[in-house]
Amino acid sequence: MDKYVESILAEVRSRGVRIAPGDLKTLYLGGGTPSLLGSAGIQDLLRRFGEATGVGDFSTSVWKKFELTLEANPEDITSDAVRVWRSAGVNRVSLGVQSFDTGVLRWMHRAHDAAGTAEAVRVLRDGGIADLSLDLIAGVPEMLGRDWDRDIDLALALEPTHLSVYGLTVEPHTPLGRWAARGKVREAPEERHAAEFLRAHDRLTGAGYDHYEVSNYSLPSHRARHNSAYWTRVPYLGLGPSAHGFDGAVRRWNLAPYAAWTEAAGRDPVDGSERLGGEERAAEEVYLGLRTMDGLSIHQNDNKTVTPWINQGWAVLGSAGRLRLTPEGWLRLDALAAALTAARSRS
């Protein structure tokens, strides 16, 4: 754990990172399970990161309205840990719940159960962290017999401020990918993925949540500020193995293997970068705009492409000239974004 913290700070120094406090809007500890650092590790990391970058102490009142999110597993939540996290400046927690079904959780090799998730939420709130996001996974293999409505019911009963609903994907070179290749697991058919996506939309929006991005829901005024920054192409700094960053013109990414990253952290562990040209920016503008409920500004030349979508019920055009995809349209996001990007490149 000490080695990880030291390597983060080594990367900060090697890249000459200095941040004016007013320039830092959100901080997110995630992309893995940082709660495994332990409460003292999180506290040490935040304190030393603040000192090294010049942003100062996150526990002071200056940062009271700042969004500082920590990803955690339910089994890592204790009263002592929450007290230390809170004192270090953490004010938002994203819990990797995945499901409330015992069989699904065992299949995923998760260490918690439904009761453990409910207890974690209670402990977080009692400790002063009320801004909570829960992650759910849709489209698990049919052989598991998961009741999707029950998962949604139990999530809603905990009254989180935010919910993320992701579809299960099979990636190569993972245990799940190997199981699928050997025929031990059959992916859920696209029809069930779509049905569960639409069911989640109906249930969660009916309960008062805004479906503000294709995979994300929030109560009013509780959108994830950090994630929203990615979708609006705000510059962001990424530190750690496999971390990505963007300065407004160039994207970069770090070495992914942990050992390689720690070894290179003292001399900048960059693995690659790309400068976004006009075509890349145009494609991103379309894709990122269409994936949020704020939508995309439509040009007159776009009408021929988007009118059929509106007629099919895949999109709606607001009075301000912004096109917003419906849930049915979000199921076709990649194809629709590609079609509009191609049409704009020809006009």
C-alpha positions as CSV (number, residue, x, y, z in Angstrom):
1,M,0.0,0.0,0.0
2,D,2.8,2.4,0.8
3,K,4.5,1.6,-2.5
4,Y,1.3,2.6,-4.4
5,V,1.0,5.9,-2.6
6,E,4.7,6.6,-3.2
7,S,4.4,5.8,-6.9
8,I,1.4,8.2,-7.3
9,L,3.5,11.0,-5.7
10,A,6.5,10.0,-7.9
11,E,4.3,10.4,-11.0
12,V,3.1,13.8,-9.7
13,R,6.7,14.9,-9.4
14,S,7.9,13.5,-12.7
15,R,5.1,15.2,-14.6
16,G,5.5,18.5,-12.8
17,V,1.9,18.6,-11.7
18,R,0.9,21.8,-10.0
19,I,-2.8,22.8,-9.6
20,A,-4.3,26.1,-8.5
21,P,-7.0,25.2,-6.0
22,G,-9.6,27.0,-8.1
23,D,-8.8,24.9,-11.1
24,L,-9.6,21.6,-9.4
25,K,-13.4,20.9,-9.6
26,T,-13.6,17.2,-8.7
27,L,-11.4,14.4,-7.6
28,Y,-12.2,10.7,-8.1
29,L,-10.4,7.8,-6.5
30,G,-11.4,4.8,-8.6
31,G,-11.0,2.7,-11.7
32,G,-10.3,-0.1,-9.3
33,T,-11.0,-0.5,-5.6
34,P,-9.0,2.2,-3.7
35,S,-10.8,1.3,-0.5
36,L,-8.4,-1.6,-0.3
37,L,-5.7,1.0,0.6
38,G,-7.4,1.1,4.0
39,S,-8.7,4.3,5.7
40,A,-5.2,5.4,6.7
41,G,-3.9,4.8,3.2
42,I,-6.7,7.0,1.7
43,Q,-6.0,9.7,4.2
44,D,-2.3,9.6,3.5
45,L,-2.8,9.7,-0.2
46,L,-5.2,12.7,-0.2
47,R,-3.0,14.6,2.3
48,R,0.2,14.1,0.4
49,F,-1.4,14.6,-3.0
50,G,-2.8,18.0,-1.8
51,E,0.7,19.0,-0.6
52,A,2.5,17.8,-3.7
53,T,0.2,19.6,-6.2
54,G,-0.4,22.8,-4.2
55,V,-4.2,22.4,-3.8
56,G,-3.9,22.1,0.0
57,D,-5.9,20.2,2.6
58,F,-9.1,18.6,1.3
59,S,-10.5,18.4,4.8
60,T,-10.8,22.2,5.3
61,S,-14.0,24.2,4.7
62,V,-12.6,25.5,1.4
63,W,-13.4,22.2,-0.1
64,K,-16.9,21.8,1.5
65,K,-18.8,21.9,-1.8
66,F,-16.1,20.0,-3.7
67,E,-17.0,16.6,-5.1
68,L,-14.4,14.0,-3.8
69,T,-15.6,10.5,-4.7
70,L,-14.2,7.2,-3.5
71,E,-15.0,3.9,-5.1
72,A,-15.5,1.1,-2.5
73,N,-16.8,-2.4,-2.0
74,P,-19.5,-2.9,0.6
75,E,-17.3,-5.2,2.7
76,D,-14.8,-2.4,3.1
77,I,-17.2,0.0,4.8
78,T,-16.7,0.3,8.6
79,S,-17.6,3.1,11.0
80,D,-13.9,3.8,11.6
81,A,-13.1,3.8,7.9
82,V,-15.9,6.2,7.1
83,R,-14.9,8.6,9.9
84,V,-11.3,8.7,8.6
85,W,-12.5,9.1,4.9
86,R,-14.8,11.9,5.9
87,S,-12.1,13.7,7.9
88,A,-9.8,13.4,4.9
89,G,-12.4,15.2,2.6
90,V,-14.3,12.3,1.0
91,N,-17.9,13.3,0.6
92,R,-19.2,10.9,-2.0
93,V,-18.9,7.1,-2.3
94,S,-19.6,4.9,-5.3
95,L,-20.5,1.3,-4.1
96,G,-19.7,-1.6,-6.3
97,V,-23.0,-3.4,-5.5
98,Q,-23.5,-5.2,-8.9
99,S,-26.5,-7.2,-7.7
100,F,-28.5,-8.1,-4.7
101,D,-28.8,-11.7,-5.8
102,T,-26.7,-14.1,-3.7
103,G,-26.1,-16.5,-6.7
104,V,-25.0,-13.7,-9.0
105,L,-22.6,-12.2,-6.4
106,R,-21.0,-15.6,-5.8
107,W,-20.7,-16.1,-9.6
108,M,-18.9,-12.7,-9.7
109,H,-16.7,-13.7,-6.8
110,R,-18.0,-10.8,-4.8
111,A,-17.4,-10.9,-1.0
112,H,-20.6,-9.1,0.0
113,D,-24.3,-10.0,0.0
114,A,-27.5,-7.9,0.0
115,A,-27.6,-7.5,3.7
116,G,-23.9,-6.3,3.6
117,T,-24.8,-3.6,1.0
118,A,-27.7,-2.3,3.2
119,E,-25.4,-2.2,6.2
120,A,-22.7,-0.4,4.2
121,V,-25.2,2.3,3.2
122,R,-26.4,2.7,6.8
123,V,-22.8,3.1,8.1
124,L,-21.9,5.6,5.4
125,R,-24.9,7.8,6.2
126,D,-24.4,7.5,9.9
127,G,-20.8,8.6,9.3
128,G,-21.9,11.7,7.4
129,I,-21.5,10.6,3.8
130,A,-25.0,10.8,2.3
131,D,-24.1,11.3,-1.4
132,L,-24.1,7.6,-2.5
133,S,-24.0,5.9,-5.9
134,L,-24.8,2.3,-6.4
135,D,-23.6,0.2,-9.4
136,L,-25.9,-2.5,-10.9
137,I,-25.0,-4.9,-13.7
138,A,-27.7,-5.8,-16.3
139,G,-27.7,-8.7,-18.8
140,V,-26.1,-11.4,-16.6
141,P,-26.3,-15.0,-18.1
142,E,-29.8,-16.4,-18.0
143,M,-28.6,-19.6,-16.2
144,L,-28.1,-17.5,-13.0
145,G,-31.9,-16.9,-12.7
146,R,-31.5,-13.3,-11.5
147,D,-34.7,-11.4,-10.9
148,W,-33.9,-7.9,-12.4
149,D,-37.0,-6.3,-10.9
150,R,-36.0,-7.5,-7.4
151,D,-32.5,-6.0,-7.9
152,I,-34.1,-2.6,-8.8
153,D,-36.5,-2.8,-5.9
154,L,-33.8,-3.4,-3.4
155,A,-31.6,-0.6,-4.9
156,L,-34.5,1.8,-4.7
157,A,-35.3,0.9,-1.1
158,L,-31.8,2.2,-0.1
159,E,-32.7,5.6,-1.6
160,P,-29.2,6.3,-3.2
161,T,-28.7,9.8,-4.8
162,H,-27.2,8.1,-7.9
163,L,-27.4,4.8,-9.7
164,S,-25.2,3.5,-12.6
165,V,-26.6,0.6,-14.7
166,Y,-24.1,-1.2,-16.9
167,G,-24.6,-4.1,-19.2
168,L,-22.3,-7.1,-18.6
169,T,-19.8,-7.3,-21.4
170,V,-17.5,-10.3,-22.2
171,E,-13.9,-9.1,-22.6
172,P,-11.1,-11.3,-24.0
173,H,-8.3,-12.4,-21.7
174,T,-10.6,-12.4,-18.6
175,P,-12.0,-15.3,-16.7
176,L,-15.5,-14.6,-18.1
177,G,-14.0,-14.4,-21.6
178,R,-12.4,-17.8,-21.2
179,W,-15.6,-19.3,-19.8
180,A,-17.5,-18.0,-22.8
181,A,-14.9,-19.3,-25.2
182,R,-15.2,-22.8,-23.6
183,G,-19.0,-22.7,-23.7
184,K,-19.3,-22.7,-19.9
185,V,-21.2,-19.4,-20.0
186,R,-23.6,-18.1,-22.7
187,E,-24.0,-14.3,-22.9
188,A,-27.5,-12.9,-22.4
189,P,-29.2,-12.3,-25.9
190,E,-29.3,-8.7,-27.1
191,E,-33.1,-8.8,-26.7
192,R,-32.8,-9.4,-22.9
193,H,-30.1,-6.7,-22.6
194,A,-32.5,-4.3,-24.3
195,A,-35.4,-5.3,-22.2
196,E,-33.5,-4.9,-18.9
197,F,-32.2,-1.5,-20.0
198,L,-35.7,-0.3,-20.8
199,R,-37.1,-1.8,-17.7
200,A,-34.5,0.0,-15.6
201,H,-35.3,3.3,-17.3
202,D,-39.0,2.9,-16.6
203,R,-38.6,1.9,-13.0
204,L,-35.9,4.5,-12.1
205,T,-37.4,7.5,-13.9
206,G,-40.8,6.5,-12.4
207,A,-39.1,6.7,-8.9
208,G,-37.9,10.3,-9.6
209,Y,-34.4,9.7,-11.0
210,D,-33.2,11.6,-14.1
211,H,-31.8,9.3,-16.8
212,Y,-29.1,11.9,-17.6
213,E,-26.6,9.7,-19.4
214,V,-27.0,6.3,-21.2
215,S,-25.8,4.4,-18.1
216,N,-26.5,6.9,-15.3
217,Y,-29.4,8.0,-13.2
218,S,-29.5,10.7,-10.4
219,L,-31.9,12.4,-8.2
220,P,-32.2,16.1,-9.1
221,S,-29.0,18.1,-8.4
222,H,-27.0,14.9,-7.9
223,R,-25.4,14.2,-11.2
224,A,-21.9,12.9,-11.0
225,R,-19.9,16.1,-11.6
226,H,-16.7,14.1,-12.3
227,N,-18.2,11.8,-14.9
228,S,-20.1,14.6,-16.5
229,A,-16.8,16.4,-17.1
230,Y,-15.7,13.5,-19.4
231,W,-18.8,13.8,-21.5
232,T,-18.3,17.6,-21.9
233,R,-14.6,17.2,-22.8
234,V,-13.3,19.2,-19.9
235,P,-9.5,18.7,-19.3
236,Y,-8.7,16.1,-16.7
237,L,-5.6,14.6,-15.1
238,G,-5.2,10.8,-14.7
239,L,-2.7,9.3,-12.3
240,G,-2.0,5.6,-11.7
241,P,-1.6,2.5,-13.8
242,S,-3.7,2.6,-17.0
243,A,-5.0,6.1,-16.1
244,H,-6.1,8.4,-19.0
245,G,-5.8,12.1,-19.1
246,F,-6.8,14.9,-21.5
247,D,-5.5,18.5,-21.7
248,G,-8.1,19.8,-24.2
249,A,-6.1,18.8,-27.2
250,V,-4.0,15.7,-26.4
251,R,-5.1,12.4,-24.8
252,R,-2.5,10.3,-23.0
253,W,-2.6,7.0,-21.2
254,N,-0.3,5.4,-18.7
255,L,1.3,2.0,-18.7
256,A,-1.3,-0.5,-17.6
257,P,0.7,-3.3,-15.8
258,Y,1.1,-2.3,-12.1
259,A,4.8,-3.3,-11.9
260,A,5.7,-1.4,-15.1
261,W,3.8,1.7,-13.9
262,T,5.6,1.7,-10.5
263,E,9.0,1.3,-12.1
264,A,8.4,4.2,-14.5
265,A,6.4,6.5,-12.2
266,G,9.5,8.6,-11.4
267,R,10.1,9.4,-15.0
268,D,6.6,9.8,-16.3
269,P,4.8,6.4,-17.0
270,V,3.1,7.4,-20.3
271,D,2.4,4.5,-22.6
272,G,0.9,6.5,-25.5
273,S,-0.9,9.7,-26.6
274,E,-2.9,11.1,-29.5
275,R,-3.6,14.6,-30.6
276,L,-7.2,15.1,-31.6
277,G,-7.6,16.5,-35.1
278,G,-10.7,18.1,-36.6
279,E,-12.3,14.7,-37.6
280,E,-11.8,13.2,-34.2
281,R,-13.2,16.2,-32.4
282,A,-16.2,16.2,-34.7
283,A,-16.9,12.5,-34.0
284,E,-16.5,13.0,-30.3
285,E,-18.9,16.0,-30.3
286,V,-21.6,13.8,-31.9
287,Y,-21.0,10.7,-29.7
288,L,-20.7,12.5,-26.4
289,G,-23.6,14.8,-27.1
290,L,-26.0,12.0,-28.0
291,R,-25.1,9.9,-24.9
292,T,-26.5,12.5,-22.5
293,M,-30.0,13.9,-21.9
294,D,-28.7,17.4,-22.7
295,G,-28.4,16.2,-26.3
296,L,-26.6,17.6,-29.3
297,S,-27.0,20.9,-31.2
298,I,-28.4,20.1,-34.7
299,H,-27.5,21.9,-37.9
300,Q,-29.9,22.4,-40.8
301,N,-27.8,19.9,-42.9
302,D,-28.5,17.2,-40.2
303,N,-32.2,17.1,-40.8
304,K,-32.1,14.5,-43.6
305,T,-30.2,12.1,-41.2
306,V,-32.1,12.7,-38.0
307,T,-35.7,13.1,-39.2
308,P,-36.1,9.3,-39.6
309,W,-34.8,8.7,-36.1
310,I,-37.5,11.1,-34.8
311,N,-40.2,9.4,-36.8
312,Q,-39.0,6.0,-35.4
313,G,-39.2,7.3,-31.8
314,W,-35.4,7.1,-31.3
315,A,-34.9,10.8,-30.8
316,V,-36.7,14.0,-30.0
317,L,-35.8,17.5,-31.1
318,G,-36.3,20.2,-28.5
319,S,-37.3,23.8,-29.1
320,A,-33.7,25.0,-28.7
321,G,-32.6,22.8,-31.6
322,R,-31.0,20.1,-29.5
323,L,-31.5,16.5,-30.4
324,R,-31.9,14.1,-27.6
325,L,-32.0,10.3,-28.0
326,T,-34.8,8.4,-26.3
327,P,-34.0,5.1,-24.4
328,E,-34.8,3.2,-27.6
329,G,-32.4,5.5,-29.4
330,W,-29.7,5.0,-26.7
331,L,-29.9,1.2,-27.5
332,R,-28.7,2.2,-31.0
333,L,-26.2,4.9,-29.8
334,D,-23.1,3.6,-31.6
335,A,-24.9,3.2,-34.9
336,L,-26.7,6.5,-34.8
337,A,-23.6,8.5,-33.8
338,A,-21.6,6.9,-36.6
339,A,-24.3,7.7,-39.1
340,L,-24.5,11.4,-38.1
341,T,-20.7,11.7,-38.0
342,A,-20.5,10.3,-41.5
343,A,-23.2,12.5,-42.8
344,R,-21.6,15.6,-41.4
345,S,-18.2,14.7,-42.9
346,R,-19.9,14.7,-46.4
347,S,-21.7,18.0,-46.0
